[in-house]
Amino acid sequence: MSTTPPVRRPRAIVRIHFHAEHRSEELFTQLLDVLGGITPAIEPLSADWSAYLDLTGALKFWDRDVEGLVAVIRLRLLALHGVESSAGAGPT
């Protein structure tokens, strides 16, 4: 009896940059909390007000592709905190 290994999807790593007019540690924490509502796999980079997100597992949960989930994240950041953001994704 042979077993077929599960199909592995490529990882979906995204970097989000926050473009806040007024920066504070409290606001940065609040923005990270928004990201935490999407995925627990977050690596904050406070030096340049950004974060890496691993959206690989969240894509299926949210039933979205990377672009769609990033749109949700950007909309939540803007709606909840008035902070615009930009995002970039790559193969690694």
C-alpha positions as CSV (number, residue, x, y, z in Angstrom):
1,M,0.0,0.0,0.0
2,S,1.6,3.3,-1.0
3,T,0.8,6.6,0.5
4,T,1.0,9.8,-1.4
5,P,2.6,12.6,0.5
6,P,0.5,15.7,1.0
7,V,0.9,18.5,-1.5
8,R,2.9,21.3,0.0
9,R,1.9,24.8,-0.9
10,P,4.6,27.5,-1.2
11,R,4.9,29.7,1.9
12,A,3.1,33.0,1.7
13,I,5.4,35.5,3.4
14,V,4.4,39.2,3.3
15,R,6.0,42.3,4.7
16,I,3.6,45.0,5.8
17,H,4.8,48.6,6.3
18,F,2.8,51.0,8.5
19,H,2.6,54.6,7.3
20,A,1.4,56.3,10.5
21,E,1.5,60.0,10.8
22,H,2.2,59.9,14.5
23,R,4.2,57.0,15.9
24,S,4.0,55.6,19.4
25,E,4.8,52.2,20.9
26,E,1.2,51.9,21.9
27,L,0.0,52.4,18.3
28,F,2.6,49.9,17.0
29,T,1.3,47.3,19.5
30,Q,-2.3,48.0,18.4
31,L,-1.3,47.5,14.7
32,L,0.4,44.3,15.5
33,D,-2.8,43.2,17.4
34,V,-4.7,43.7,14.1
35,L,-2.2,41.4,12.3
36,G,-2.5,38.9,15.1
37,G,-6.2,38.6,14.4
38,I,-5.3,37.3,10.9
39,T,-2.3,35.1,11.7
40,P,-0.2,34.3,14.8
41,A,3.0,34.1,12.7
42,I,4.3,37.7,13.0
43,E,7.8,39.0,13.2
44,P,7.6,42.7,14.2
45,L,10.3,45.1,13.0
46,S,9.8,48.2,15.1
47,A,12.9,50.0,13.8
48,D,11.1,50.7,10.4
49,W,7.5,50.2,11.5
50,S,6.9,47.0,9.6
51,A,6.3,43.3,10.2
52,Y,6.7,40.0,8.4
53,L,3.7,37.8,8.3
54,D,3.5,34.2,7.4
55,L,0.0,33.9,5.8
56,T,0.4,30.3,4.6
57,G,-2.0,28.8,7.1
58,A,-4.3,31.8,7.2
59,L,-5.1,31.7,3.4
60,K,-7.2,28.5,3.8
61,F,-8.9,29.7,7.0
62,W,-9.9,33.1,5.4
63,D,-10.6,31.5,2.0
64,R,-8.6,34.1,0.2
65,D,-5.5,34.3,-1.9
66,V,-2.5,36.4,-0.8
67,E,-3.7,39.6,-2.5
68,G,-7.2,39.2,-1.1
69,L,-5.9,38.7,2.5
70,V,-3.5,41.6,2.2
71,A,-6.5,43.7,1.1
72,V,-8.4,42.7,4.2
73,I,-5.4,43.5,6.4
74,R,-4.9,46.9,4.9
75,L,-8.6,47.7,5.2
76,R,-8.6,46.7,8.9
77,L,-5.5,48.8,9.7
78,L,-7.1,51.8,8.0
79,A,-10.6,51.3,9.4
80,L,-9.6,50.6,13.0
81,H,-6.6,52.9,13.4
82,G,-6.6,55.3,10.5
83,V,-3.2,54.0,9.4
84,E,-2.4,53.3,5.8
85,S,0.0,50.5,4.9
86,S,1.8,48.9,2.0
87,A,2.7,45.3,1.5
88,G,5.2,43.3,-0.5
89,A,5.4,39.5,-1.0
90,G,8.2,37.3,-2.3
91,P,8.9,33.7,-2.9
92,T,10.7,33.3,0.5
